[in-house]
């Protein structure tokens, strides 16, 4: 059935929260192609830790299911042991955190660059004094090497 002009339509969210804990363990296991006991084991090991309900029931998100699929692929297809998988997941988490920081800093930089000309820019000297500074082009920080 199609809705014509003026017909009531169902609300479909424009953004899907991939971190929303929506799947019970049996559904998450089915989506990941695993046995629910495997999910419990991975939870105990800290590989994929779902959120908990008030009554301690596990609830998995879309991101958790994707992570479970990655664990399964690394284990079965690539032959990676569980300690190796733990390290891969830790690195993936670090990459995700760094991407989020880059995104935040990019937004901040855009905000600073879009400030009207003549906006106040303050600088601090090594002694902690604050003074009016000039808007200078950005320079990468220099590494501090041995003296």
TALINRA-V680744 format. One record per backbone hydrogen bond with DSSP energy under -1.0 kcal/mol. NH is the residue of the N-H (numbers start at 1). CO is the residue of the C=O. E is the energy in kcal/mol with one decimal. If there is no record, write none. Layout:
nh=[NH NH]
co=[CO CO]
e=[E E]
//
This chain:
nh=[7 20 22 22 23 28 29 30 31 32 34 38 39 40 41 42 43 44 45 47 51 53 56 59 60 63 65 66 67 68 69 70 71 72 73 74 75 76 77 78 80 85 86 87 88 89 90 91 92 93 94 95 96 97 98 99 100 101 102 103 104 105 106 107 108 109 110 111 112 113 114 115 119 123 125 128 131 133]
co=[4 17 20 60 60 24 25 26 27 28 29 35 35 36 37 38 39 40 41 42 59 57 53 51 23 18 61 62 63 64 65 66 67 68 69 70 71 72 73 73 74 81 82 83 84 85 86 87 88 89 90 91 92 93 94 95 96 97 98 99 100 101 102 103 104 105 106 107 108 109 110 112 116 131 129 125 123 121]
e=[-2.1 -1.3 -1.3 -1.3 -3.0 -2.6 -2.5 -1.8 -2.8 -2.1 -3.0 -1.2 -1.3 -2.0 -2.2 -2.6 -2.1 -2.4 -2.2 -2.0 -1.6 -2.3 -2.1 -2.4 -3.3 -2.6 -2.1 -2.4 -2.1 -2.5 -2.3 -2.0 -2.5 -2.4 -2.6 -2.9 -2.3 -3.2 -1.6 -1.6 -2.8 -2.4 -2.4 -1.9 -2.4 -2.8 -2.1 -2.4 -2.4 -2.5 -2.1 -2.5 -2.5 -2.4 -2.5 -2.6 -2.1 -2.2 -2.6 -2.4 -2.5 -2.9 -2.5 -2.2 -2.2 -2.7 -2.4 -2.2 -2.6 -2.8 -1.6 -1.2 -1.5 -2.8 -2.7 -2.5 -2.7 -3.5]
//
